[in-house]
Amino acid sequence: MEEKTYLVTGASKGIGLELSKCLASTGVNLILLARDTPMLEKSLEMIQSISPSSSSIICDLADDKSIDKAIVVLRKNVLKLDGIVHNAGIISPIMPMNKAPSDAWAENIQVNLIGVQRLTQGLYSLMQASEHCRVTTISSGASLRPIESWSSYCVAKAGQDMWARCLAEEGKVDGITAISIAPGIVDTDMQKEIRSTNSENFPSLSSFIGYHEDGDLSEAKDVAKKLLPLITTHSIEQSGKRFDVREL
């Protein structure tokens, strides 16, 4: 069978890294996309120990020029993409709408939504080159309900869910399917950031501290294992749907 190639964003840590490990273990060639940090190099070494042909590319989804540069590199070096996992994301600013700096609020939308569209649009020809390109966006419960002080994140994730549905509809003719999956509350750096928020800006702080202290957070590696089947085998009939890991 021809080797499949998957691109995973936010792949240097957390759910992105664990998903990359799972994908690599199935024989998939991985392209890890993340910001330029020492963690990316270490993560690539880890993935290459499983899938030697895997590679990484530096990209900051907050920066359009960085996205465009990554697109150029990918189109030059990759023949096709059999899957994309849009995992990268930020939650800040965590504060009321009337206090959140406009540039920080806009950056959240850029990273979580606009950057996803820009990157995907630039790679669309590589997706078309695959017999069946499967696109997965990592969603959140925040896409379905408003959470105080998370306005930008809620808006971006709700938009991302609809973005996946639109891609599913338009991608039919090109052999492209798209789904979104909510991973639940996972023990990642994002949760650490949430717990370090000023309680004056985030009234629900005590609840999230409680999730951690009570052991209610899922491990990223466990979540990745549950997500893997949908990411790699979701069907045309499932395309456009939103899933929750707790129902898998």
C-alpha positions as CSV (number, residue, x, y, z in Angstrom):
1,M,0.0,0.0,0.0
2,E,1.2,3.5,-0.8
3,E,2.4,5.4,2.3
4,K,0.0,8.1,3.5
5,T,1.0,11.5,4.6
6,Y,-0.7,13.5,7.3
7,L,0.0,17.0,8.5
8,V,-0.6,17.8,12.2
9,T,-0.6,21.3,13.5
10,G,0.4,22.2,17.0
11,A,2.4,18.9,16.9
12,S,5.2,19.7,19.3
13,K,3.3,18.9,22.5
14,G,0.0,17.9,24.1
15,I,-2.7,16.3,22.0
16,G,-0.9,17.2,18.7
17,L,2.2,15.2,19.7
18,E,0.3,12.2,21.1
19,L,-1.8,12.1,17.9
20,S,1.4,12.2,15.8
21,K,2.8,9.3,17.8
22,C,-0.4,7.3,17.2
23,L,-0.4,8.1,13.5
24,A,3.3,7.3,13.1
25,S,2.7,3.9,14.7
26,T,0.2,3.1,11.9
27,G,2.9,3.7,9.3
28,V,1.8,7.1,8.3
29,N,4.4,9.7,7.2
30,L,4.0,12.7,9.5
31,I,4.6,16.4,8.9
32,L,4.7,18.2,12.3
33,L,3.8,21.8,12.1
34,A,4.4,24.1,15.0
35,R,6.0,27.3,16.2
36,D,9.8,27.5,16.3
37,T,10.6,26.1,19.8
38,P,13.0,23.5,21.2
39,M,10.1,21.2,21.8
40,L,9.5,20.9,18.0
41,E,13.0,19.5,17.4
42,K,12.6,17.0,20.3
43,S,9.2,15.9,19.1
44,L,10.4,15.3,15.6
45,E,13.2,13.1,16.9
46,M,10.6,11.1,18.8
47,I,8.4,10.7,15.8
48,Q,11.2,9.8,13.5
49,S,12.2,7.0,15.8
50,I,8.8,5.5,14.8
51,S,8.4,6.9,11.3
52,P,11.9,7.8,9.9
53,S,10.6,9.7,6.8
54,S,8.6,12.1,8.9
55,S,9.6,15.8,9.0
56,S,8.7,19.1,10.6
57,I,7.9,22.6,9.4
58,I,8.0,25.8,11.4
59,C,4.8,27.9,11.2
60,D,3.1,30.4,13.5
61,L,-0.6,30.5,12.7
62,A,-0.8,34.0,14.2
63,D,1.4,35.3,11.3
64,D,0.1,35.2,7.7
65,K,3.6,35.5,6.3
66,S,4.7,32.5,8.3
67,I,1.7,30.5,7.0
68,D,2.4,31.5,3.4
69,K,6.1,30.5,3.8
70,A,5.0,27.1,5.2
71,I,2.7,26.6,2.3
72,V,5.4,27.3,-0.2
73,V,7.7,24.8,1.4
74,L,5.0,22.1,1.7
75,R,3.9,22.5,-1.9
76,K,7.5,22.2,-3.0
77,N,8.3,19.0,-1.0
78,V,5.0,17.1,-0.7
79,L,3.2,15.4,-3.5
80,K,-0.1,14.9,-1.7
81,L,-1.8,15.1,1.7
82,D,-4.0,12.3,2.8
83,G,-5.0,14.0,6.0
84,I,-4.7,17.2,8.1
85,V,-5.3,17.5,11.8
86,H,-6.0,21.1,12.8
87,N,-5.0,20.8,16.4
88,A,-3.1,24.1,17.1
89,G,-4.9,26.6,19.1
90,I,-4.8,29.3,21.8
91,I,-7.3,30.2,24.5
92,S,-6.1,33.7,25.6
93,P,-7.3,36.3,26.3
94,I,-9.2,34.9,29.3
95,M,-11.1,37.9,30.5
96,P,-14.5,39.6,30.0
97,M,-15.3,40.9,26.5
98,N,-15.3,44.5,27.7
99,K,-11.8,44.2,29.1
100,A,-10.1,42.0,26.5
101,P,-7.5,43.9,24.4
102,S,-8.7,44.0,20.8
103,D,-5.5,42.8,19.3
104,A,-5.4,39.8,21.7
105,W,-9.0,39.0,20.9
106,A,-8.3,39.2,17.2
107,E,-5.2,37.0,17.5
108,N,-7.3,34.2,19.0
109,I,-9.6,34.3,16.0
110,Q,-6.6,34.4,13.7
111,V,-4.9,31.3,15.2
112,N,-8.0,29.2,15.8
113,L,-9.9,30.0,12.6
114,I,-8.5,32.3,10.0
115,G,-5.1,30.6,10.1
116,V,-6.8,27.3,9.6
117,Q,-8.6,28.5,6.5
118,R,-5.4,30.2,5.1
119,L,-3.3,27.1,5.6
120,T,-5.9,24.7,4.2
121,Q,-6.6,26.9,1.1
122,G,-2.9,27.0,0.3
123,L,-2.6,23.3,0.5
124,Y,-5.8,22.4,-1.3
125,S,-4.1,21.1,-4.4
126,L,-2.1,18.6,-2.3
127,M,-5.4,17.5,-0.7
128,Q,-7.0,17.0,-4.1
129,A,-4.0,14.9,-5.1
130,S,-5.0,12.3,-2.5
131,E,-7.5,9.6,-3.3
132,H,-9.3,10.6,0.0
133,C,-8.0,13.5,2.1
134,R,-9.4,13.4,5.6
135,V,-9.5,16.7,7.5
136,T,-10.0,16.8,11.3
137,T,-10.4,19.9,13.5
138,I,-10.0,19.6,17.2
139,S,-13.1,21.2,18.6
140,S,-14.2,22.1,22.2
141,G,-17.3,22.2,24.3
142,A,-16.8,25.9,24.1
143,S,-18.0,25.8,20.5
144,L,-21.5,24.9,21.7
145,R,-21.9,27.0,24.8
146,P,-20.8,30.4,26.0
147,I,-18.2,30.4,28.7
148,E,-17.7,33.6,30.6
149,S,-14.3,35.3,29.8
150,W,-13.7,32.9,26.9
151,S,-15.6,34.9,24.2
152,S,-12.9,34.9,21.5
153,Y,-12.2,31.1,22.0
154,C,-15.9,30.3,22.0
155,V,-16.5,32.3,18.8
156,A,-13.4,30.8,17.1
157,K,-14.3,27.2,18.0
158,A,-17.9,27.7,16.9
159,G,-16.6,29.1,13.6
160,Q,-14.2,26.3,13.3
161,D,-17.0,23.7,13.6
162,M,-19.0,25.4,10.8
163,W,-15.8,25.8,8.8
164,A,-15.4,21.9,8.9
165,R,-19.0,21.5,7.8
166,C,-18.5,23.9,4.9
167,L,-15.3,22.1,3.8
168,A,-17.2,18.8,4.0
169,E,-19.9,20.1,1.7
170,E,-17.5,21.7,-0.8
171,G,-14.9,19.0,-0.7
172,K,-17.2,16.2,-1.9
173,V,-16.2,16.7,-5.5
174,D,-12.5,16.6,-4.6
175,G,-12.5,13.5,-2.4
176,I,-12.1,15.6,0.7
177,T,-14.0,14.9,3.9
178,A,-14.0,16.9,7.1
179,I,-15.1,16.3,10.7
180,S,-14.6,18.0,14.1
181,I,-14.0,16.2,17.4
182,A,-14.3,17.6,20.9
183,P,-11.5,16.0,23.0
184,G,-13.0,16.7,26.5
185,I,-11.0,18.3,29.3
186,V,-7.4,17.2,28.7
187,D,-4.3,17.7,30.9
188,T,-2.4,20.1,28.6
189,D,-0.6,23.4,28.8
190,M,-3.8,25.1,27.9
191,Q,-5.4,23.8,31.1
192,K,-2.3,25.1,33.1
193,E,-2.9,28.5,31.5
194,I,-6.5,28.4,32.5
195,R,-5.7,27.6,36.1
196,S,-3.1,30.4,36.3
197,T,-5.7,33.0,35.3
198,N,-6.7,35.8,37.7
199,S,-10.0,34.9,39.3
200,E,-11.2,38.5,38.9
201,N,-11.1,37.9,35.1
202,F,-12.4,34.3,35.2
203,P,-15.2,33.6,37.6
204,S,-15.1,29.8,36.9
205,L,-11.4,29.5,37.9
206,S,-12.2,27.4,41.0
207,S,-14.0,24.8,38.9
208,F,-11.1,24.3,36.6
209,I,-8.7,24.0,39.5
210,G,-11.1,21.4,40.9
211,Y,-11.0,19.4,37.7
212,H,-7.3,19.1,38.1
213,E,-7.2,18.4,41.9
214,D,-10.0,15.8,41.6
215,G,-8.3,14.0,38.7
216,D,-11.0,14.7,36.2
217,L,-8.6,15.6,33.4
218,S,-7.9,13.1,30.7
219,E,-4.4,12.2,29.6
220,A,-3.5,13.4,26.1
221,K,-2.2,10.0,25.1
222,D,-5.5,8.3,26.0
223,V,-7.5,10.9,24.1
224,A,-5.3,10.5,21.0
225,K,-5.9,6.7,21.0
226,K,-9.7,7.3,21.0
227,L,-9.5,9.9,18.2
228,L,-7.2,7.9,15.9
229,P,-9.9,5.7,14.2
230,L,-12.1,8.6,13.3
231,I,-9.1,10.7,12.1
232,T,-7.8,7.9,9.8
233,T,-11.0,6.2,8.6
234,H,-14.0,8.6,8.8
235,S,-16.3,8.0,5.9
236,I,-18.1,10.3,3.5
237,E,-21.3,9.6,5.4
238,Q,-19.6,10.9,8.6
239,S,-18.2,14.0,6.8
240,G,-19.5,17.3,8.2
241,K,-20.4,15.8,11.6
242,R,-19.1,16.9,15.0
243,F,-18.1,14.2,17.5
244,D,-17.3,14.1,21.2
245,V,-14.6,11.8,22.5
246,R,-16.7,10.9,25.5
247,E,-19.2,9.3,23.1
248,L,-16.7,7.2,21.1
